[in-house]
């Protein structure tokens, strides 16, 4: 039997989790500053998180926590922080890739400007760490720091992968080895879409440090499959897809 | 007696500290990756840190640690991370402000491209957190997390200040109240140049959490003085200054 991702994501349990995550993010992000410029920054930070999204990464984190005997509650702040990671990095990626659409609407730097959008990405990045800080009262010092360490590693892998893809794209380099393509997918996609969400769910359930290789091979392969599917969708999908044709590739 | 900042910075003790910080950063940042694209990213990350700089923020952190009975050694990784903060945020600021020169050389996005430079800034940002992680074996879990929390707060203040200044500049808004100008200086400059470096030095010496208001008023005022001086220099300095005329202001 072949599962369609849209069917999986419409499962009531996934929808319920997605609602919890959305609520945490929207209640957490700042709003209504007395200085009108800062108020605009707050609106920019809330823009992508308010657009409809699948929430795959937070779902993986929550279900992995449950699968290893942990609770959804313990993993909620961390899973929400994964969505903030996705959102701030998309703001920067959309500038770097010169994208036009994100989730069916104009990208942030077209609604505002590139300078304001770069800074709004950095600002949302800062709030991601602030949300992770809030784990302290729930999970204690050690586990809070372990979770932060997972995010740091994920960030370093992701920017290296993004650099590889950007370099090829800028140089019109079509002479890429399969080996390098797979390294790029692993760094750019597998870590933040699969490996780290799985590891975080497991870590939160176990409440102690897990082996540094756990989920790396499995998550690498699943992430590569995700990226290949995403690249094909970018060439074949219809207008409901929400991004422009071939925008991720050329 | 009026002290010239160049005289202060040429003091042997400050020069010796600066050398220690430079060594930590250069030994810490990754180099020589087998994949040539990632190797280029590593070169981009080392570019600004290798340019001559004053190292004011790390000096404040180290001397404050000593002044409160702590050691230079305990504060070195944290002080070096302050310099990494300065370097990655300058990469992004230079794009946002459309600057041409940084420390007497072309800005990073002119040597490479805007997309690669945005991502290199994010990548260097990631390495800043990695360097802060290394405090763990030296200072323990609690203090490592306290230091990370100071950096998170500094980041959130700085991006709000940068947004205010960018908004005024983009809108050609000359009708700014003195109150708003001082809020902007405090957020954009005082936190990362004065308040947080002082607080970190104190925190590392005390080895326990310090009052959240400590150094805030003093550092705010010193930072505002620094920013006003910097704005005037931007209009009056000679060619040794290393930035283009009025580039920070218009």
Interface residues (C-beta under 8 A of the other chain):
Chain A: X35 X37 X38 X40 X41 X89 X92 X95 X96 X97 X98 X113 X114 X115 X116 X118 X119 X120 X122 X123 X125 X126 X127 X129 X130 X133 X136 X141 X142 X144 X145 X148 X149 X152 X155 X156 X159 X160 X162 X163 X164 X166 X167 X168 X170 X180 X183
Chain B: X35 X37 X38 X40 X41 X89 X92 X95 X96 X97 X98 X113 X114 X115 X116 X118 X119 X120 X122 X123 X125 X126 X127 X129 X130 X133 X136 X141 X142 X144 X145 X148 X149 X152 X155 X156 X159 X160 X162 X163 X164 X166 X167 X168 X170 X180 X183
